[in-house]
Amino acid sequence: MEIERIRVKIGSGEYHFSDHAVKRMIKRSIDRVEIEDTVLAGEIIEEYPDDKYFPSCLIYGRTKSGRHLHVQLSLPPTVVIITAYDPDETEWIDYRIRRKKE
C-alpha cells in the first residue's frame, strides 16, 4: 500500500470525514489540521484489505505539536477518515506495534 497516494489526496483536500470520525474527533479534541499533520508525516502500521466497506489502513504519526495519533482511513481513490485517536501506550509498543493480549 502506497502512503504517497494517500498523502496526495490529503494534501490536496480530496478526502472527507465519516460521521463516526467527526464524533470521535470532537470527543477527543482532535482537529482537522492534526489529522492532516499525522497522515502527511506518518506511516502505515496496519492494513485492513477486507474492512467492512472499503480497504483501509491505520496510520501512526505525530502532529506538528508532537501529539501521537492514529488515523484509520479508506484507501484511494476515495479517502474517508474513519476514526482517529490517541494510541494507548498499554496497547501499543512504540505506538506502532499492537501488544499481544495475554
C-alpha positions as CSV (number, residue, x, y, z in Angstrom):
1,M,0.0,0.0,0.0
2,E,1.4,3.3,-1.0
3,I,1.2,6.1,1.5
4,E,2.2,8.6,-1.1
5,R,-1.1,8.2,-2.9
6,I,-2.9,8.9,0.4
7,R,-0.7,11.9,1.1
8,V,-1.5,13.4,-2.3
9,K,-5.2,13.1,-1.6
10,I,-4.9,14.6,2.0
11,G,-2.6,17.4,0.8
12,S,-5.0,18.4,-2.0
13,G,-8.0,18.2,0.3
14,E,-9.5,15.3,-1.6
15,Y,-10.9,13.5,1.4
16,H,-13.8,13.6,3.8
17,F,-14.7,12.5,7.3
18,S,-17.2,9.8,8.3
19,D,-19.8,10.8,10.8
20,H,-18.1,8.4,13.3
21,A,-14.8,10.2,12.8
22,V,-16.3,13.6,13.4
23,K,-18.0,12.4,16.7
24,R,-14.8,10.8,17.9
25,M,-12.7,13.8,17.0
26,I,-14.9,16.2,18.9
27,K,-14.9,13.9,21.9
28,R,-11.1,13.5,21.8
29,S,-10.3,17.1,20.9
30,I,-8.6,16.3,17.6
31,D,-8.9,18.8,14.8
32,R,-8.6,18.6,11.0
33,V,-5.1,20.0,10.9
34,E,-3.9,17.4,13.4
35,I,-5.3,14.7,11.1
36,E,-3.5,16.2,8.1
37,D,-0.2,16.5,10.0
38,T,-0.5,12.9,11.2
39,V,-1.1,11.5,7.7
40,L,1.4,13.7,5.9
41,A,4.2,12.8,8.2
42,G,3.1,9.4,9.3
43,E,3.5,5.8,8.3
44,I,1.1,2.9,7.7
45,I,1.3,0.5,10.6
46,E,-1.6,-1.8,9.8
47,E,-3.6,-2.7,6.7
48,Y,-7.2,-3.9,6.5
49,P,-7.8,-5.1,3.0
50,D,-11.1,-6.7,4.0
51,D,-12.5,-3.9,6.0
52,K,-16.3,-3.5,6.3
53,Y,-16.9,-1.0,3.4
54,F,-13.6,-0.3,1.7
55,P,-10.0,-1.4,2.2
56,S,-8.4,0.7,4.8
57,C,-5.3,1.2,6.9
58,L,-4.1,2.6,10.2
59,I,-1.6,5.4,10.1
60,Y,0.6,6.4,13.0
61,G,2.1,9.9,13.1
62,R,2.8,12.9,15.1
63,T,1.3,16.3,14.8
64,K,3.4,19.4,14.5
65,S,2.9,19.9,18.2
66,G,4.2,16.4,18.9
67,R,0.9,14.7,19.7
68,H,0.9,11.0,18.8
69,L,-2.1,10.0,16.8
70,H,-3.6,7.0,15.0
71,V,-5.8,7.7,12.0
72,Q,-7.7,5.0,10.2
73,L,-8.8,5.9,6.7
74,S,-10.0,4.2,3.5
75,L,-7.7,3.9,0.6
76,P,-7.7,6.0,-2.6
77,P,-9.4,6.8,-4.9
78,T,-11.9,7.7,-2.1
79,V,-10.2,8.7,1.1
80,V,-12.5,8.8,4.1
81,I,-11.2,9.4,7.6
82,I,-12.9,6.6,9.6
83,T,-11.6,7.4,13.0
84,A,-8.7,9.0,14.9
85,Y,-7.4,8.5,18.5
86,D,-4.5,8.9,20.8
87,P,-2.9,5.5,21.0
88,D,-2.9,3.9,24.4
89,E,0.7,3.1,25.4
90,T,-0.5,0.0,27.3
91,E,-1.9,-1.4,23.9
92,W,1.0,-0.3,21.6
93,I,4.7,-0.8,21.5
94,D,6.3,2.5,20.4
95,Y,2.8,3.5,19.1
96,R,3.4,1.2,16.1
97,I,3.1,-2.4,17.1
98,R,0.0,-3.8,18.7
99,R,0.7,-5.6,22.0
100,K,-0.5,-9.2,22.1
101,K,-3.3,-9.8,24.6
102,E,-2.4,-12.3,27.3
